[in-house]
Amino acid sequence: MCPRGGSAIDGGSTPVFGRARLVCHVLLVETDAHGLVLVDAGFGTDDVADPRARLGGAFTAIAAPVLDVEETALRRVEALGHDPRDVRHIVLTHMDLDHAGGLSDFPEATVHLTRAEHAAATEPPTRAERQRYRACQWSHGAKFATYEPAGEPWFGFAAVRDLEGLPPEILLIPIDGHSRGHSAVAVEGDDGWLVHCGDGYFHHDEMDVDDPRCPPLLRVFQRAVGLDAARMIHNKRRLRELLRDHADEVELFCAHDETELLRLQRR
């Protein structure tokens, strides 16, 4: 069954270099038969309560996240009139600490992601990857369902359509680069496809098909936190081509652009 509704949620925010506000964009999807589905989880209530323990001293000192319990996905789900226990599934673009913190607020939900991303987070192979993931965010016994990055084609992308317990209108679209197993998540509704691109890009102007650009400091930040710059550039190009060829069928947004969050909230 098609998802019948969705809400764009700000799951927390972080200033970058004191100039740009990066939101944590969480998408809430209401389905007819599969309960509520979150795409990403943002910061969680436990992150707000004890940020140094949950997020690490280095991250809290450098990023200085603005943590407000009322901005967590849990509180936003409640504010929309839903029972958080109805969140049965969480589909993650990746497991960075600003995307996975809310997992512990929905302990019964099944968490869907690529097998490569799960492996990188749970057994990080490099020092840089050990810094970006926080095992305490899923130490409550999160129930993971992991997938290989292959499947039937979707607008020229390889898509994982058969997500355990979810309708075929919710897809994982592997677009690595920012992290080892990073994905976009596509959700089909009555007006076409919404595509949560996670950290596949950071600024809406990067998806300008004629003149892609990014503020210089944000470009530096992306390279600093990304795993493979060449793969990121390649997949940004593919996303722009998707928009160029199918703008009437797809709408893209990333995890941290406030302009895109506000655009979806006005829908």
RATARA-V997518 format. One record per residue. RES is the residue in one letter. PSI is psi in radians with two decimals (none if undefined). Layout:
res: {RES;RES}
psi: {PSI;PSI}
This chain:
res: {M;C;P;R;G;G;S;A;I;D;G;G;S;T;P;V;F;G;R;A;R;L;V;C;H;V;L;L;V;E;T;D;A;H;G;L;V;L;V;D;A;G;F;G;T;D;D;V;A;D;P;R;A;R;L;G;G;A;F;T;A;I;A;A;P;V;L;D;V;E;E;T;A;L;R;R;V;E;A;L;G;H;D;P;R;D;V;R;H;I;V;L;T;H;M;D;L;D;H;A;G;G;L;S;D;F;P;E;A;T;V;H;L;T;R;A;E;H;A;A;A;T;E;P;P;T;R;A;E;R;Q;R;Y;R;A;C;Q;W;S;H;G;A;K;F;A;T;Y;E;P;A;G;E;P;W;F;G;F;A;A;V;R;D;L;E;G;L;P;P;E;I;L;L;I;P;I;D;G;H;S;R;G;H;S;A;V;A;V;E;G;D;D;G;W;L;V;H;C;G;D;G;Y;F;H;H;D;E;M;D;V;D;D;P;R;C;P;P;L;L;R;V;F;Q;R;A;V;G;L;D;A;A;R;M;I;H;N;K;R;R;L;R;E;L;L;R;D;H;A;D;E;V;E;L;F;C;A;H;D;E;T;E;L;L;R;L;Q;R;R}
psi: {2.54;2.50;2.41;0.01;2.82;2.74;2.39;2.19;2.41;1.89;0.40;2.98;2.75;2.24;2.50;2.11;0.47;0.19;-0.81;2.48;2.08;2.02;2.98;1.69;2.01;2.32;2.22;2.16;2.21;2.20;2.82;-0.66;-0.02;0.31;-2.75;2.52;2.29;2.41;1.92;2.90;-0.10;-2.81;2.61;3.03;-0.59;-0.56;-0.68;-0.71;-0.63;1.26;-0.63;-0.71;-0.71;-0.64;-0.28;2.52;-0.66;-0.80;-0.80;-0.57;-0.71;-0.82;-0.45;1.03;2.52;1.84;2.01;2.10;-0.49;-0.25;-0.08;2.73;-0.67;-0.89;-0.63;-0.66;-0.77;-0.71;-0.47;0.02;0.26;2.70;2.12;-0.43;-0.26;-0.11;1.75;-0.35;2.51;2.15;2.08;2.34;-0.66;3.11;0.33;2.70;-0.41;0.08;-0.38;-0.04;-0.56;-0.04;-0.71;-0.23;-0.20;1.16;-0.35;-0.14;2.51;2.34;2.09;2.36;3.02;2.66;-0.62;-0.69;-0.72;-0.75;-0.72;-0.63;-0.68;-0.46;1.17;2.22;-0.28;2.84;-0.72;-0.70;-0.51;-0.46;-0.47;-0.31;2.59;1.79;-0.46;-0.37;-0.29;0.25;-0.11;-0.08;0.70;2.46;1.86;2.46;2.07;2.70;2.56;2.55;1.09;2.76;-2.81;2.66;2.56;1.83;0.66;-0.07;2.60;2.23;2.46;1.87;-0.60;1.31;2.29;2.06;0.11;2.71;2.75;-0.12;0.11;2.10;2.59;2.27;1.71;2.13;1.37;2.99;-1.05;-0.75;3.04;-0.63;0.55;2.51;2.75;2.81;2.10;2.36;2.13;2.27;-2.92;-0.47;0.24;-2.72;2.29;2.30;1.91;1.92;0.09;-2.25;0.49;-0.46;2.99;-0.29;2.43;-0.54;-0.27;-0.33;0.21;2.01;-0.36;-0.58;1.22;2.38;2.84;2.43;2.39;-0.78;-0.63;-0.57;-0.74;-0.76;-0.78;-0.80;-0.60;-0.64;-0.09;2.71;-0.71;1.73;-0.67;-0.72;-0.65;-0.79;-0.76;-0.81;-0.51;-0.71;-0.74;-0.67;-0.70;-0.68;-0.64;-0.78;-0.74;-0.72;-0.35;0.61;-0.43;-0.10;-0.35;2.60;2.14;2.58;2.69;-3.14;-0.45;0.13;2.02;-0.60;-0.75;-0.66;-0.84;-0.62;-0.77;-0.59;-0.39;-0.14;none}
